[in-house]
């Protein structure tokens, strides 16, 4: 493991620890972004299972979006995850940005989820 991955792992663990400490039983909206796609899932940490997920790789998104690596794609994925969560009865989540800065695609995903009715 290189120096960069160690710092990223430490930063991710620090953010996750803080998110879990302030969650008070709410599910966690976890984000992962790669250079070409963006993925998110809502996780129930008490049971350790994924409740709903969405990504830019889904067939509808691949057909409608030009690329999965844009702010527009992240906003669409955020709206999808919020709609699916509300269908399951989840209205409040805590946002886990992982090791990523709250900027660009990560911020757009959170804003998309808020627009669709999810409280973060």
Helices and strands as residue ranges (DSSP letters): H 3-21, E 27-33, E 38-44, E 49-55, H 59-64, H 71-87, E 93-96, H 105-115
